[in-house]
Amino acid sequence: MSLRMALTKGRLETKTADLLEQMGYGVENLRDKGRALVLPDTKNDIDYVLVKSNDCITYVEHGVADLGVVGKDTLMEGEGDYYEMLDLKIGKCCFICAGLPENNPLEKQGHVTIGTKYPKVARDYFASKNIDVEIIKIDGSVELSPLLGLVDGIVDIMETGNTLRANGLVVFDTCAEISARVIVNKASFKLKKNEVMKVLEDLERAVSENAECNR
């Protein structure tokens, strides 16, 4: 049976293509895609579909795609009915709680305000600390909000920390580690189990090989 695999556009797409190529899959169409959004594997009966991160969950949940590769941050913030099967160990970063050095929201008494693009992640994190917070949703540069006094701190994704440092902000805590995950449609896992497991086993082998090389 043929498979359809949704890949999150951008850096994860490139890193996933590297893993697929390492597995011996035919990723030529992914490398030279032009404006195409559905790209056949040249060696296997798989079509790759390039989507935005939130749409990856939607397509997998509704069975339009059998498998998907998406960041753990998207899975944590969103909701969906799927199997989370494999950590690909790529696209690594983390959710952090940060702010101005003199204003740690984890130590503040009284009303605490947090700015974030990820309200569910932030709410769950502070609930785990038994801290009641007001969440303020910010879609732009969240680092600006504590500088202007809008919030006591922020919850955001950090890769290098350069933007935080450039604006005089510090990290108070790591909320969660993030990396790319493989999700699978529940019906596909039953109806196409052999085909799905073959891809998962190949990906797992590539992840293991990379881990060995990095030791």
PABAFI-85478 format. One line per field, with one value per residue: x, z, y of N, C-alpha, C in turn; chain; residue in three letters. Coordinates in Angstrom, 3 decimals, always signed. Each point is the difference from the previous one (the first is absolute). Example, Ala and Ser with C-alpha at 12.3 -4.5 7.8 and 13.67 -1.06 7.14 Angstrom:
! PABAFI-85478
n.east = +13.190  -0.350
n.up = +7.800  -0.720
n.north = -5.690  +1.050
ca.east = -0.890  +0.820
ca.up = +0.000  +0.060
ca.north = +1.190  +1.190
c.east = +0.900  -0.770
c.up = +0.000  +0.730
c.north = +1.200  +1.090
chain = A  A
resn = ALA  SER
//
This chain:
! PABAFI-85478
n.east = +0.834  -0.477  +0.952  -0.586  +1.061  -0.552  +0.689  +0.395  -0.489  +1.077  +0.576  -1.168  -0.542  +0.967  -0.141  -1.316  +0.156  +0.827  -0.917  -0.971  +0.839  +0.284  -1.328  +0.431  -0.812  -0.903  +0.853  +0.302  -1.255  +0.377  +1.107  -0.757  -0.727  +0.715  -1.170  +0.469  -1.184  -0.248  +0.892  -0.049  +0.147  +1.233  +0.036  -0.965  -0.999  +0.636  -1.020  +0.864  -0.596  +0.248  +0.004  -0.826  +0.676  -0.870  +0.176  +1.244  -0.333  -0.552  +0.988  +0.854  -0.547  -0.173  +1.209  +0.137  +0.738  +0.779  +1.057  +0.599  +0.795  -0.024  +0.218  +0.662  +0.516  -0.183  +0.531  +0.897  +0.056  +0.007  -1.058  -0.070  -0.543  +1.157  +0.884  +0.641  +0.763  +0.617  +1.047  +0.009  -0.002  -0.878  +0.432  +1.090  -0.838  -0.451  -1.023  +0.069  +0.211  -0.241  +0.899  -0.291  +1.304  -0.511  -0.599  +0.324  -0.793  +1.027  +0.485  -0.722  -0.339  -1.200  -0.595  -0.004  +0.643  -0.412  +0.950  -0.752  +0.603  +0.301  -1.246  -0.251  +1.122  -0.167  -1.290  +0.306  +0.989  -0.688  -0.955  +1.028  +0.154  -1.310  +0.251  -0.853  -0.165  +0.153  -0.550  +0.965  -0.878  +1.195  -0.294  +0.457  +0.940  -0.112  +1.274  -0.786  -0.857  +1.028  +0.604  -1.235  +0.228  -0.278  +1.108  -0.123  -0.434  +0.766  -0.798  +1.157  +0.171  +1.029  +0.758  +0.382  -1.102  +0.402  -1.266  -0.078  +1.209  -0.317  -1.044  +1.079  -0.540  -0.455  +0.528  -1.225  -0.558  +0.322  -1.001  +0.598  +0.562  +0.451  -0.629  +0.384  -1.291  -0.104  -1.080  -0.915  -0.713  -0.981  -0.820  +0.904  +0.152  -1.312  -0.410  +1.001  -0.220  +0.090  -0.710  -0.879  +0.000  -0.029  -0.813  -0.770  +0.130  -0.202  -0.982  -0.467  +0.255  -0.513  -0.999  -0.043  +0.109  -0.831  -0.738  +0.247  -0.248  -0.993  +0.237
n.up = +0.000  -0.654  +0.315  +0.836  -0.116  +1.034  -0.633  +1.185  -0.658  -0.712  +1.149  +0.556  -1.030  +0.092  +1.317  -0.229  -1.021  +0.847  +0.966  -0.807  -0.380  +1.276  +0.001  -1.027  +0.549  -0.955  +0.412  -1.213  +0.027  +1.193  -0.566  -1.026  +0.964  -0.219  -0.647  -0.296  +0.377  -1.028  +0.669  -1.089  +0.851  -0.458  +1.236  +0.616  +0.386  +0.055  +0.378  -0.175  +1.071  -0.524  +1.325  +0.497  +1.083  +0.206  -1.304  +0.389  +1.169  -0.620  -0.888  +1.011  +0.814  -1.127  +0.034  -0.236  +1.110  -0.327  -0.321  +1.041  -0.386  +1.319  +0.363  +1.063  -0.304  -1.264  +0.311  +0.715  -0.973  -0.926  -0.635  +0.151  -0.885  +0.490  -0.581  +1.100  -1.068  -0.417  +0.814  -0.965  +1.153  -0.823  -0.447  +0.691  +0.964  +0.656  +0.797  +0.135  +1.282  -0.459  +0.255  +0.560  +0.197  +0.145  -0.958  +0.906  -1.004  +0.066  +0.313  -0.928  +0.953  +0.015  -0.670  -0.818  -0.881  -0.979  -0.800  -0.987  -0.953  +1.153  +0.028  -0.745  -0.706  -0.075  -0.276  -0.813  -0.479  +0.058  -0.586  -0.716  +0.023  -0.190  -1.148  +0.528  -1.333  -0.412  -0.996  -0.571  -0.960  -0.498  -1.146  +0.408  +0.123  +0.566  -0.423  -0.831  +0.294  +0.479  -1.135  -0.474  +0.837  -1.147  +0.133  +0.917  -0.925  -0.697  -0.787  -0.467  -1.295  +0.449  -0.968  -0.248  +0.249  -1.245  -0.383  +0.882  -0.259  -1.275  +0.641  +0.558  -0.651  +1.049  -0.069  +0.484  -1.042  -0.186  -0.793  -1.192  -0.250  -1.155  -0.805  -1.185  -0.171  -0.077  -0.634  +0.415  -1.107  +0.876  -0.964  -0.437  +1.320  -0.115  -0.955  +0.344  +0.970  -0.925  -0.831  +0.940  +0.471  -1.283  -0.222  +1.026  -0.379  -1.251  +0.385  +0.761  -1.034  -0.818  +0.890  +0.108  -1.326  -0.075  +0.925  -0.672  -1.144  +0.794  +0.317
n.north = -1.189  +1.031  +0.848  +0.847  +0.782  +0.629  +0.934  +0.426  +1.051  +0.323  +0.357  -0.298  +0.623  +0.915  +0.091  -0.012  +0.841  +0.590  -0.164  +0.418  +0.948  +0.192  -0.110  +0.754  +0.899  +0.083  +0.918  -0.425  -0.413  -0.457  -0.421  -0.344  +0.589  +1.120  +0.107  -1.191  -0.482  -0.784  -0.723  -0.767  -1.008  +0.171  -0.512  +0.677  -0.759  +1.173  +0.757  +1.006  +0.517  +1.187  +0.142  +0.908  +0.367  +0.982  +0.223  -0.233  +0.526  +1.034  -0.012  -0.170  +0.870  +0.679  -0.562  +1.306  +0.002  -1.024  +0.735  +0.567  +0.991  +0.204  +1.253  -0.405  +1.187  -0.364  -1.174  +0.665  +0.888  -0.946  -0.434  -1.307  -0.811  -0.417  -0.797  +0.336  -0.270  +1.107  +0.117  +0.919  +0.652  +0.593  +1.179  -0.285  +0.285  +1.051  -0.281  +1.320  +0.210  +1.222  +0.947  +1.159  +0.164  +1.215  -0.713  -0.904  -0.366  -0.857  +1.196  +0.596  +0.827  -0.540  +0.972  -1.055  +0.748  -0.802  +0.451  -0.433  -0.709  -0.595  +0.477  -1.058  +0.100  +1.318  -0.169  -1.008  +0.763  +1.138  -0.726  -0.525  +1.334  -0.255  +0.636  +0.863  -0.050  +1.243  -0.679  +0.695  -0.238  -0.303  +0.572  +1.172  +0.929  -1.184  +0.096  +0.674  -0.962  -0.705  +0.325  -0.103  -1.007  -0.605  -0.755  -0.960  -0.830  -0.823  -0.707  -0.459  -0.193  -0.688  +0.488  +1.260  +0.687  +0.184  -0.202  -0.984  -0.459  +0.148  -0.502  -0.536  -1.020  -0.665  -1.215  -0.163  -0.623  -1.265  +0.334  -0.171  -1.178  +0.480  -0.854  -0.430  -0.219  -1.330  +0.476  -0.867  -0.013  -0.002  +0.403  +0.871  +0.200  -0.091  +0.844  +0.797  -0.857  -0.944  +0.767  +0.310  -1.230  -0.305  +1.038  -0.338  -1.254  +0.405  +0.801  -0.963  -0.772  +0.915  +0.152  -1.319  -0.088  +1.012  -0.636  -1.124  +0.656  +0.468  -1.262
ca.east = -0.834  +0.746  -0.071  +0.171  +0.704  -0.005  +1.240  -0.078  +0.852  +1.088  +1.192  -0.322  -0.096  +1.356  +0.620  -0.686  +0.478  +1.334  -0.200  -0.566  +1.079  +0.887  -0.670  -0.021  -1.242  +0.208  -0.454  +0.371  -1.087  +0.011  +1.156  -0.212  -1.461  -0.664  -1.215  -0.814  -0.304  -0.076  +1.258  +0.180  +1.301  +0.415  +0.401  -0.997  -1.384  -0.323  -0.108  +0.265  -0.850  +0.594  -1.081  +0.351  +0.069  -1.324  -0.736  +0.520  -0.866  -1.331  +0.006  +0.195  -1.172  -1.134  +0.337  +0.488  +1.368  +0.150  +1.012  +0.408  +1.151  -0.365  +0.698  -0.679  -0.655  -1.317  -0.810  -0.301  -0.939  -1.226  -0.675  -0.292  -0.174  +1.015  +1.047  +1.345  +0.729  +1.469  +0.769  +1.036  +1.221  +0.400  -0.749  +0.004  -0.022  -0.715  -0.847  +0.636  -0.602  +1.045  -0.439  +1.057  +0.680  -0.532  -1.433  -0.215  -1.414  -0.092  +0.191  -0.837  -1.195  -1.128  -0.429  +1.091  -0.418  +0.947  -0.219  +0.416  -0.725  -0.418  -0.737  -0.231  +1.274  +0.302  -0.968  +0.326  +1.272  -0.168  -0.869  +0.864  +0.733  -1.028  -0.001  -1.132  +0.495  -0.806  +0.706  -0.265  +0.421  +0.772  +0.330  +1.239  +1.217  -0.440  +1.048  -0.293  -1.039  +0.524  +0.756  -0.953  -0.750  -1.312  -0.051  +1.102  +0.911  -0.483  +0.279  +0.255  +0.961  +1.371  +1.001  +1.345  -0.052  +0.604  -0.967  -0.188  +1.179  +0.080  -0.994  +0.205  -0.852  +0.688  -0.830  -0.219  -0.235  -0.376  -1.333  -0.087  +0.866  -0.781  +0.635  -0.988  -0.619  -0.817  -1.338  -0.615  -1.446  -0.361  -0.533  +1.107  +0.852  -0.649  -0.230  +1.266  +0.978  +1.304  +0.644  +0.323  +1.076  +1.243  +0.520  +0.406  +1.222  +1.092  +0.307  +0.611  +1.364  +0.778  +0.203  +0.988  +1.301  +0.466  +0.368  +1.301  +1.027  +0.195  +0.580
ca.up = +0.000  -0.036  +1.189  -0.158  +1.187  +0.093  +0.542  +0.343  -0.862  +0.600  +0.479  +0.266  -1.315  -0.475  +0.885  -0.224  -1.291  +0.242  +0.599  -1.017  -0.943  +0.727  -0.013  -1.355  -0.666  -1.146  +0.400  -1.024  -0.195  +1.157  -0.125  -1.134  -0.022  -0.654  +0.718  +0.237  +1.398  +0.135  -0.622  +0.088  +0.237  -1.258  +0.226  +0.808  -0.272  +1.008  -0.415  +1.054  -0.086  +0.780  +0.689  +1.201  +1.152  +0.548  -0.983  +0.032  +0.923  -0.595  -1.105  +0.547  +0.804  -0.880  -0.918  -1.298  +0.028  +0.890  +0.977  -0.062  +0.799  +0.540  +1.242  +1.262  +0.443  -0.616  +0.654  +1.360  -0.019  -0.666  +0.411  -1.146  +0.257  -0.808  +0.787  -0.054  -0.089  -0.047  +0.133  -1.035  +0.539  -0.842  +0.317  +1.456  +0.687  +1.253  +0.563  +1.181  +0.709  +0.034  +0.321  +0.488  +1.132  +1.301  +0.094  -0.253  +0.263  +0.812  +1.401  +0.311  +0.800  -0.528  -1.397  -0.939  -1.406  -0.882  -1.428  -0.754  -1.193  +0.293  +1.266  +0.643  +0.570  +1.146  +1.067  +0.564  +0.716  +1.286  +0.825  +0.599  +1.081  +0.920  -0.075  -0.762  -0.839  -1.091  -1.260  -1.032  -1.305  -0.818  -1.266  -0.555  +0.777  +1.391  +0.869  +0.233  +1.017  +1.323  -0.088  +0.081  +1.242  -0.200  +0.704  +0.917  -0.648  -1.241  -0.341  -1.437  -0.501  -0.104  -0.659  +0.367  +1.087  -0.424  +0.078  +1.423  +0.504  -0.648  +0.613  +1.441  +0.679  +0.462  +0.123  +1.382  +0.069  -1.233  +0.183  -0.688  -1.158  -1.228  -1.197  -0.980  +0.305  -1.039  +0.431  -0.926  +0.030  +0.713  -0.948  -0.846  +0.762  -0.056  -1.365  -0.739  +1.082  -0.496  -0.726  +0.975  +0.870  -0.789  +0.016  +1.367  +0.314  -0.761  +0.644  +1.293  -0.263  -0.378  +1.225  +0.807  -0.654  +0.246  +1.409  +0.136  -0.618  +0.803  +1.305
ca.north = +1.189  +1.257  +0.843  +1.444  +0.492  +1.459  +0.551  +1.415  +0.821  +0.755  -0.696  -1.404  -0.649  -0.275  -0.991  -1.269  -0.495  -0.568  -1.323  -0.887  -0.317  -0.911  -1.300  -0.523  +0.373  +0.886  +1.335  +0.981  +0.967  +0.899  +0.895  +0.910  -0.080  +1.119  +0.394  -1.193  -0.269  -1.457  -0.398  -1.455  -0.618  -0.629  -1.391  -0.689  +0.377  +1.018  +1.396  +0.968  +1.181  +1.077  +0.705  +0.744  -0.897  -0.310  -0.795  -1.377  -0.731  -0.096  -0.961  -1.348  -0.360  -0.287  -1.079  +0.467  -0.523  -1.151  +0.381  +1.392  +0.423  +1.316  +0.310  -0.284  +1.229  +0.024  -1.032  +0.436  +1.132  -0.381  -1.218  -0.849  -1.423  -0.658  -0.649  +0.582  -1.267  +0.000  +1.242  -0.019  +0.636  +1.127  +1.208  +0.120  +1.283  -0.202  +1.037  +0.585  +1.126  +1.020  +1.354  +0.875  -0.654  +0.420  -0.267  -1.423  -0.314  -1.210  +0.384  +1.152  -0.167  +0.753  -0.148  -0.262  +0.033  -0.674  +0.195  -1.181  -0.443  -1.368  +0.105  -1.300  -0.438  +0.866  -0.282  -1.320  +0.087  +0.686  -0.847  -1.028  +0.673  +0.513  +1.458  +0.517  +1.086  +0.546  -0.186  +1.002  -0.555  +0.931  -0.654  +0.544  -0.230  -0.120  +0.561  +1.418  +0.205  +0.364  +1.251  +1.109  -0.108  -0.626  -1.287  -0.294  -0.930  -0.595  -1.394  +0.025  -0.987  +0.501  -0.839  +0.456  +0.972  +1.269  +1.098  +0.303  +0.708  +1.305  +0.879  +0.035  -0.972  -1.209  -1.201  -0.424  -1.440  -0.709  -0.584  -1.297  -0.203  -0.135  -0.548  -0.461  -1.282  -0.640  -0.364  -0.950  -0.117  -1.232  -0.979  -0.440  -0.922  -1.313  -0.472  -0.012  -0.147  -0.447  +1.103  +1.045  -0.479  -0.002  +1.370  +0.315  -0.752  +0.618  +1.282  -0.278  -0.446  +1.180  +0.781  -0.722  +0.155  +1.373  +0.093  -0.674  +0.844  +1.206  -0.340
c.east = +0.873  -0.216  +0.090  +0.562  +0.047  +1.277  -0.192  +1.005  +1.127  +1.146  -0.269  -0.107  +1.379  +0.665  -0.648  +0.445  +1.393  -0.108  -0.515  +1.062  +0.984  -0.565  -0.022  -1.289  +0.291  -0.551  +0.333  -1.078  -0.116  +1.123  -0.222  -1.497  -0.681  -1.193  -0.912  -0.176  -0.184  +1.136  +0.225  +1.445  +0.381  +0.384  -1.056  -1.389  -0.501  -0.120  +0.273  -0.853  +0.588  -1.092  +0.571  -0.166  -1.377  -0.810  +0.475  -0.870  -1.365  -0.055  +0.174  -1.241  -1.172  +0.322  +0.389  +1.463  +0.051  +0.967  +0.277  +1.227  -0.257  +0.723  -0.830  -0.706  -1.413  -0.924  -0.410  -1.054  -1.347  -0.629  -0.305  -0.077  +0.913  +0.928  +1.299  +0.980  +1.507  +0.556  +1.160  +1.309  +0.542  -0.878  -0.039  +0.016  -0.757  -0.947  +0.681  -0.916  +1.097  -0.590  +1.179  +0.614  -0.613  -1.467  -0.296  -1.452  -0.194  +0.124  -0.931  -1.202  -1.128  -0.241  +1.204  -0.559  +1.104  -0.402  +0.509  -0.803  -0.644  -0.758  -0.227  +1.267  +0.318  -0.916  +0.320  +1.276  -0.197  -0.949  +0.820  +0.821  -0.948  +0.026  -1.150  +0.459  -1.093  +0.822  -0.425  +0.570  +0.668  +0.441  +1.322  +1.206  -0.332  +1.017  -0.263  -0.900  +0.540  +0.787  -0.900  -0.866  -1.377  -0.150  +1.189  +1.037  -0.633  +0.258  +0.132  +0.949  +1.371  +0.869  +1.394  +0.005  +0.542  -0.960  -0.259  +1.157  +0.096  -0.965  +0.056  -0.887  +0.805  -1.008  -0.094  -0.168  -0.258  -1.314  -0.103  +0.999  -0.867  +0.856  -1.103  -0.507  -0.743  -1.340  -0.655  -1.513  -0.395  -0.538  +1.101  +0.881  -0.595  -0.025  +1.291  +1.166  +1.376  +0.754  +0.430  +1.171  +1.332  +0.637  +0.507  +1.300  +1.204  +0.427  +0.706  +1.453  +0.893  +0.294  +1.074  +1.399  +0.584  +0.434  +1.364  +1.122  +0.333  +0.581  +1.495
c.up = +0.000  +1.300  -0.406  +1.309  -0.040  +0.682  +0.284  -0.815  +0.784  +0.452  +0.299  -1.287  -0.493  +0.832  -0.168  -1.317  +0.142  +0.594  -1.024  -1.014  +0.628  +0.001  -1.387  -0.737  -1.111  +0.240  -1.043  -0.189  +1.167  -0.106  -1.078  -0.267  -0.776  +0.829  +0.304  +1.498  +0.283  -0.827  +0.162  +0.335  -1.267  +0.163  +0.757  -0.339  +1.096  -0.693  +1.208  -0.254  +0.912  +0.578  +1.121  +1.216  +0.552  -0.951  -0.032  +0.917  -0.637  -1.081  +0.501  +0.766  -0.885  -1.082  -1.395  -0.177  +0.993  +1.136  -0.134  +0.852  +0.432  +1.321  +1.234  +0.527  -0.547  +0.643  +1.403  +0.029  -0.596  +0.610  -1.244  +0.411  -0.945  +0.943  -0.166  +0.148  +0.191  +0.143  -0.990  +0.442  -0.907  +0.354  +1.490  +0.469  +1.303  +0.282  +1.254  +0.625  +0.195  +0.365  +0.387  +1.267  +1.355  +0.213  -0.385  +0.314  +0.853  +1.496  +0.437  +0.845  -0.606  -1.471  -0.935  -1.420  -0.876  -1.450  -0.784  -1.279  +0.248  +1.329  +0.699  +0.669  +1.257  +1.175  +0.674  +0.828  +1.375  +0.917  +0.682  +1.160  +1.076  +0.090  -0.901  -0.799  -0.949  -1.278  -0.995  -1.317  -0.820  -1.264  -0.591  +0.850  +1.484  +0.957  +0.341  +1.215  +1.413  -0.015  +0.150  +1.256  -0.142  +0.831  +0.944  -0.642  -1.253  +0.006  -1.513  -0.366  -0.118  -0.722  +0.459  +1.209  -0.375  +0.134  +1.445  +0.530  -0.579  +0.624  +1.524  +0.784  +0.384  +0.088  +1.470  +0.107  -1.399  +0.256  -0.616  -1.140  -1.223  -1.093  -0.934  +0.355  -1.227  +0.613  -1.090  +0.176  +0.596  -0.940  -0.895  +0.712  +0.020  -1.426  -0.809  +0.961  -0.513  -0.669  +0.959  +0.870  -0.735  +0.013  +1.394  +0.375  -0.747  +0.634  +1.340  -0.171  -0.363  +1.216  +0.873  -0.582  +0.263  +1.439  +0.245  -0.532  +0.862  +1.365  +0.047
c.north = +1.244  +0.773  +1.460  +0.540  +1.524  +0.475  +1.482  +0.794  +0.664  -0.864  -1.474  -0.796  -0.412  -1.097  -1.374  -0.619  -0.625  -1.405  -0.997  -0.413  -0.979  -1.424  -0.624  +0.294  +1.014  +1.388  +1.076  +1.063  +0.967  +1.021  +1.067  +0.082  +1.112  +0.436  -1.192  -0.240  -1.490  -0.592  -1.498  -0.375  -0.760  -1.465  -0.820  +0.523  +0.943  +1.349  +0.880  +1.243  +1.066  +0.887  +0.871  -0.912  -0.364  -0.870  -1.443  -0.856  -0.232  -1.069  -1.435  -0.447  -0.434  -1.029  +0.421  -0.404  -1.152  +0.297  +1.491  +0.242  +1.445  +0.201  -0.301  +1.240  +0.100  -1.018  +0.427  +1.096  -0.384  -1.239  -0.820  -1.451  -0.771  -0.760  +0.786  -1.154  +0.091  +1.402  -0.072  +0.668  +1.105  +1.198  +0.279  +1.456  -0.220  +1.152  +0.521  +1.047  +1.034  +1.356  +0.871  -0.595  +0.313  -0.364  -1.453  -0.366  -1.250  +0.305  +1.123  -0.394  +0.830  -0.271  -0.143  -0.013  -0.590  +0.243  -1.196  -0.160  -1.364  -0.037  -1.341  -0.507  +0.802  -0.317  -1.340  +0.048  +0.631  -0.766  -1.089  +0.557  +0.525  +1.521  +0.434  +1.215  +0.486  -0.116  +1.076  -0.521  +1.093  -0.725  +0.483  -0.354  +0.011  +0.598  +1.467  +0.207  +0.255  +1.301  +1.210  -0.065  -0.609  -1.270  -0.134  -0.910  -0.566  -1.503  -0.047  -1.136  +0.650  -1.017  +0.398  +0.929  +1.359  +1.178  +0.393  +0.838  +1.406  +1.005  -0.011  -0.942  -1.244  -1.147  -0.389  -1.510  -0.542  -0.722  -1.390  -0.033  -0.302  -0.627  -0.475  -1.388  -0.524  -0.348  -0.849  +0.016  -1.353  -1.075  -0.550  -1.005  -1.404  -0.551  -0.129  -0.243  -0.401  +1.137  +1.111  -0.424  -0.038  +1.388  +0.362  -0.705  +0.566  +1.319  -0.212  -0.458  +1.186  +0.874  -0.650  +0.131  +1.380  +0.184  -0.649  +0.871  +1.211  -0.289  +0.303
chain = A  A  A  A  A  A  A  A  A  A  A  A  A  A  A  A  A  A  A  A  A  A  A  A  A  A  A  A  A  A  A  A  A  A  A  A  A  A  A  A  A  A  A  A  A  A  A  A  A  A  A  A  A  A  A  A  A  A  A  A  A  A  A  A  A  A  A  A  A  A  A  A  A  A  A  A  A  A  A  A  A  A  A  A  A  A  A  A  A  A  A  A  A  A  A  A  A  A  A  A  A  A  A  A  A  A  A  A  A  A  A  A  A  A  A  A  A  A  A  A  A  A  A  A  A  A  A  A  A  A  A  A  A  A  A  A  A  A  A  A  A  A  A  A  A  A  A  A  A  A  A  A  A  A  A  A  A  A  A  A  A  A  A  A  A  A  A  A  A  A  A  A  A  A  A  A  A  A  A  A  A  A  A  A  A  A  A  A  A  A  A  A  A  A  A  A  A  A  A  A  A  A  A  A  A  A  A  A  A  A  A  A  A  A  A
resn = MET  SER  LEU  ARG  MET  ALA  LEU  THR  LYS  GLY  ARG  LEU  GLU  THR  LYS  THR  ALA  ASP  LEU  LEU  GLU  GLN  MET  GLY  TYR  GLY  VAL  GLU  ASN  LEU  ARG  ASP  LYS  GLY  ARG  ALA  LEU  VAL  LEU  PRO  ASP  THR  LYS  ASN  ASP  ILE  ASP  TYR  VAL  LEU  VAL  LYS  SER  ASN  ASP  CYS  ILE  THR  TYR  VAL  GLU  HIS  GLY  VAL  ALA  ASP  LEU  GLY  VAL  VAL  GLY  LYS  ASP  THR  LEU  MET  GLU  GLY  GLU  GLY  ASP  TYR  TYR  GLU  MET  LEU  ASP  LEU  LYS  ILE  GLY  LYS  CYS  CYS  PHE  ILE  CYS  ALA  GLY  LEU  PRO  GLU  ASN  ASN  PRO  LEU  GLU  LYS  GLN  GLY  HIS  VAL  THR  ILE  GLY  THR  LYS  TYR  PRO  LYS  VAL  ALA  ARG  ASP  TYR  PHE  ALA  SER  LYS  ASN  ILE  ASP  VAL  GLU  ILE  ILE  LYS  ILE  ASP  GLY  SER  VAL  GLU  LEU  SER  PRO  LEU  LEU  GLY  LEU  VAL  ASP  GLY  ILE  VAL  ASP  ILE  MET  GLU  THR  GLY  ASN  THR  LEU  ARG  ALA  ASN  GLY  LEU  VAL  VAL  PHE  ASP  THR  CYS  ALA  GLU  ILE  SER  ALA  ARG  VAL  ILE  VAL  ASN  LYS  ALA  SER  PHE  LYS  LEU  LYS  LYS  ASN  GLU  VAL  MET  LYS  VAL  LEU  GLU  ASP  LEU  GLU  ARG  ALA  VAL  SER  GLU  ASN  ALA  GLU  CYS  ASN  ARG
//
